[in-house]
Amino acid sequence: MAETHVLFVEDDDVIREATTLALERDGFVVTAMPDGLSGLESFRANRPDIALLDVMVPGMDGVSLCRRIRDESTVPVIMLSARADSIDVVLGLEAGADDYVTKPFDGSVLVARIRAVLRRFGHAGGTQNGAHGSADADDSDERGVLSFGDLEVDTEGMEVRRAGNPVALTPTEMRLLLEFSSAPGTVLSRDRLLERVWDYDWGGDTRVVDVHVQRLRTKIGQDRIETVRGFGYKLKA
């Protein structure tokens, strides 16, 4: 099995060295950088499998670095923040991060979150376990293409089109859409989405779901996913 390459951007020397050692003990190959600019250079040179970005790093902050990475790649990104502040969390997720971890964190928790992200990205690359059945869409064909108005979801080819035009989704956004399209018209709770899309069987911060739903809406249509207050979200059939 190929080794997993982690880009780790953290300006605190103690945290950077201790976390690097912890990740390497779990079998990861780690490239650790002290600032955002060197982190971007390393990303472009090495194309890691996953990026861990501290929010507050010099040169280029982690949120800006995440945006630059997302402009060039769909590689999974986890943000690290010293505060569980809503602004830090939301800014990182809106920039394209797939998850976040607040400091101080236990090394085993960080490893578990990394592995959870990598599992769902592995699913999103070809065989997708997020879709279950043909769903009650407007139309579907034998190739696994589901249609919802002007939205087409190819569950085998992992492609999405809106009014015939391709829609670029990150793997997390694709898994989220596949979960919705597997049960159109059915209200899906945030907890269910955390479990099925983010692999959080222990519970997690529902802001991750809310921000990703909003990002998905901007790409497939604001009115395509409906908020059912107090319960969750549903895809309009």
C-alpha positions in Angstrom: 0.0 0.0 0.0 1.3 3.4 -0.9 2.3 5.7 1.9 0.1 8.7 2.6 1.9 12.0 2.3 0.7 14.7 4.6 1.5 18.4 4.2 1.5 20.0 7.7 1.6 23.8 8.0 2.2 25.0 11.6 4.3 27.9 12.9 4.6 26.7 16.5 7.9 24.7 16.6 6.8 22.5 19.5 3.4 21.6 18.0 4.9 21.1 14.5 7.6 18.7 15.7 5.4 16.8 18.2 2.6 16.3 15.7 5.0 15.4 12.9 6.5 12.6 15.1 3.0 11.4 16.1 1.9 11.2 12.5 5.1 9.5 11.4 4.6 6.9 14.2 1.2 6.1 12.6 2.8 5.5 9.2 2.3 8.9 7.5 5.0 10.6 5.5 5.0 14.2 6.7 6.3 17.4 5.1 6.1 20.1 7.8 6.3 23.8 6.9 6.4 26.9 9.3 4.4 29.4 7.2 1.8 29.6 4.5 4.1 30.6 1.6 6.5 27.7 2.1 3.4 25.5 2.6 2.1 26.6 -0.9 5.4 25.9 -2.5 5.6 22.5 -0.9 2.1 21.7 -2.0 2.9 22.6 -5.6 6.2 20.7 -5.6 5.0 17.5 -3.8 1.2 17.2 -4.3 0.4 15.6 -0.9 -2.5 13.3 -0.3 -3.9 15.6 2.4 -3.1 19.0 3.9 -3.3 20.0 7.6 -3.3 23.8 7.8 -3.2 25.9 11.0 -5.4 29.0 10.7 -2.9 31.4 12.2 0.4 31.1 10.3 2.6 33.9 9.0 3.2 34.8 5.4 -0.1 33.6 4.2 -2.7 32.5 6.7 -4.2 29.1 6.6 -7.6 30.2 5.2 -5.9 32.0 2.3 -3.7 29.0 1.7 -6.7 26.7 1.7 -8.3 28.9 -1.0 -5.1 28.7 -3.1 -5.0 24.9 -2.8 -8.6 24.6 -3.6 -8.1 26.7 -6.8 -5.7 24.0 -8.0 -6.8 20.8 -6.4 -9.5 18.8 -4.7 -7.0 17.3 -2.2 -8.6 17.0 1.2 -7.9 19.8 3.6 -8.3 19.8 7.4 -8.0 23.2 9.2 -6.4 23.4 12.7 -7.5 26.2 15.0 -6.5 27.2 18.5 -10.0 28.4 19.1 -13.4 26.8 18.5 -14.5 30.2 17.3 -17.4 30.2 14.8 -15.6 32.7 12.6 -12.4 30.5 12.3 -14.5 27.4 11.6 -16.8 29.0 9.0 -14.1 30.8 7.2 -12.0 27.7 6.9 -14.9 25.6 5.6 -16.1 28.3 3.2 -12.5 28.5 1.8 -12.9 24.8 0.8 -11.7 22.9 3.9 -13.3 19.5 4.4 -13.0 19.4 8.2 -11.4 21.1 11.1 -9.8 20.2 14.4 -9.5 22.5 17.4 -6.3 22.8 19.5 -5.2 21.4 21.8 -5.9 18.0 20.2 -5.0 14.5 21.1 -2.7 12.8 18.5 -5.0 9.8 18.2 -8.0 12.1 17.5 -6.2 13.9 14.7 -5.1 10.6 13.2 -8.7 9.3 13.3 -10.0 12.5 11.6 -7.3 12.2 8.9 -8.2 8.6 8.3 -11.9 9.4 8.2 -11.3 12.1 5.5 -9.1 9.8 3.5 -11.7 7.0 3.6 -14.4 9.1 2.1 -12.0 10.6 -0.5 -11.0 7.1 -1.5 -14.7 6.3 -2.1 -15.2 9.5 -4.1 -12.5 8.6 -6.6 -14.4 5.8 -8.4 -16.6 3.4 -6.6 -19.0 5.5 -4.6 -20.9 4.1 -1.6 -22.9 7.2 -1.0 -25.7 6.5 -3.4 -28.2 3.8 -2.3 -30.7 2.7 -5.0 -32.1 4.5 -7.9 -34.2 7.1 -6.0 -37.4 8.7 -7.0 -35.8 11.2 -9.4 -37.5 12.7 -12.4 -35.6 10.2 -14.6 -32.7 7.8 -14.5 -31.1 5.5 -16.9 -29.2 2.2 -16.7 -25.9 4.0 -16.3 -26.9 5.4 -13.0 -27.7 9.0 -14.1 -30.3 10.6 -11.9 -32.2 13.7 -13.0 -33.8 16.4 -10.8 -35.1 19.1 -13.1 -32.1 20.6 -14.9 -29.7 18.8 -12.5 -28.1 15.4 -13.6 -26.1 13.3 -11.2 -24.0 10.5 -12.7 -23.5 8.1 -9.8 -21.1 5.9 -11.7 -19.0 8.5 -13.5 -19.0 10.8 -10.5 -20.1 13.7 -12.7 -22.7 16.4 -12.2 -24.3 18.6 -14.8 -26.6 21.5 -14.5 -28.6 22.6 -17.6 -26.1 20.5 -19.6 -23.0 22.2 -18.1 -20.5 20.4 -15.9 -20.5 21.3 -12.2 -17.1 20.9 -10.4 -17.6 19.5 -6.9 -15.0 18.5 -4.3 -15.2 14.9 -3.2 -17.0 15.9 0.0 -19.5 17.9 -1.9 -20.0 15.0 -4.3 -20.6 12.6 -1.4 -23.1 15.0 0.1 -25.0 15.3 -3.1 -25.0 11.6 -3.6 -26.5 11.2 -0.1 -29.3 13.7 -1.0 -29.9 12.2 -4.4 -30.3 8.7 -2.9 -33.4 9.9 -1.1 -34.9 12.9 -2.9 -37.8 14.5 -0.9 -36.7 12.8 2.3 -35.5 15.0 5.1 -32.0 14.0 6.2 -30.8 15.1 9.6 -27.5 16.7 10.2 -26.5 13.8 12.4 -27.2 11.3 9.6 -25.2 13.4 7.2 -22.3 13.7 9.6 -22.3 9.9 9.9 -22.7 9.1 6.2 -20.6 11.8 4.6 -18.1 12.7 7.3 -17.8 9.3 8.9 -18.6 10.8 12.4 -20.3 7.9 14.1 -19.5 9.6 17.4 -21.2 12.9 16.6 -19.6 16.2 15.4 -20.1 19.8 14.8 -23.1 20.4 12.6 -21.6 23.6 11.3 -19.5 21.4 9.0 -22.8 20.2 7.4 -24.4 23.6 7.2 -21.4 25.3 5.4 -21.0 22.4 3.0 -24.7 22.5 2.1 -24.5 26.2 1.4 -21.4 25.6 -0.8 -23.3 22.9 -2.6 -26.3 25.2 -3.1 -24.1 27.8 -4.8 -23.1 25.2 -7.4 -26.4 23.3 -8.1 -28.9 26.0 -7.3 -29.9 27.7 -4.1 -33.5 26.3 -4.2 -32.5 22.7 -5.0 -31.8 21.8 -1.4 -34.5 22.9 1.1 -33.9 23.6 4.8 -36.5 21.9 7.0 -36.2 23.9 10.2 -35.5 21.8 13.3 -35.0 18.6 11.3 -32.4 19.0 8.5 -32.3 19.2 4.7 -33.9 17.6 1.7 -33.3 17.5 -2.0 -36.3 18.7 -4.0 -37.5 15.8 -6.1 
